């Protein structure tokens, strides 16, 4: 076998391996995306149609909130303008570990299609060529056990997979004539920035009763304690079980990233105008709009949680604060302690970008060295 043949064989082996890897990550579930219009004016809504298809030979059980819907509550699209990532403007939740009833069944060969209006979810204010791709990924994306609502108890939690599940489409391109000229940068409101400076270091409330304000005040104090302790740990260069359990094997670059994150979270609680809104009635713990710091919306699961400890009120606030783009810009690759610990082992690069991993690192100061 000559060198050229060996190289061809090597390329083939890599291609086959990549194919099998993609199949494993997606479970044979594919996505396609088509825009309703490929050229839009500044007053046009950006609308796409997404189709999810099960190309495998068995039913797939997919987490409902990571499927396209008329009311999207997560960032399910990768969007760029002239090669620059476009900000997601929608909600980013801290959720409980998924239950059986939170998965949708997609039979072999079946598809689901959804019309999605993206204008309120992403920033299309600047003119340019946009690339739009459907993309969702997490350890909790698929329920490998294959159970759905009606087959087992609804309150049964689902164990996370051993690898990140992923559904993605090829990108589609469109032109948007925005309200700002091509090459401009979206600008924050000068009045809003001035108000933030005046209220730096404050805590205020919206839609909160007096008793709930008291609980939140205690939760913020707990959050401050968690991130101060975490920052001290990281500033000392400590690499113990507490770090490796949530962020994986020690690596200088990843360690520095986590350290930077905790410095920024600590600064946000100490020096920014934090607002907590109690009006949410969703079953989740809380959510934020990542590009609208520093307002945190707390939901139903927040109130029975302890002030500190695992999945606590204080930890929830740490989780949400890490989501803000100007703080740490974390994502949700895994929910729950078991999934977060698994993520640290299997993919530490994603673990240092996972909000729950930051929360559990902060919450577990008494138990892990």
Secondary structure, DSSP 8 states (H G I E B T S, - for coil): --HHHHHHHHHHHHHHHHHHHHHHHHTTEEEEEEES-SEE-TTS--EEEEEEEE-SSS-EEEEGGGS--SS--S--EEEEETTEE--B-SEEEE--S-BGGGEEEE-TT-EEEEEEE-TTTB---B-EEEEEEEEEEETTSB-TT---BTTB-TT-B----SS-EEEE---EEEEE--SB-TT------HHHHHHHHHTTT-EEEES--HHHHHHHHHHHHHHHHHHHHHHHHHHTT--SHHHHHHH-S--HHHHHHHHHHHHHHHHHHHHS-EEEE----SSSSEEEETTSTTEEEE-HHHHTS-SSSTT-HHHHHHHHHHHSTTTT--B-S--SHHHHHHHHHH-HHHHTTBHHHHHHHHHTTTT--
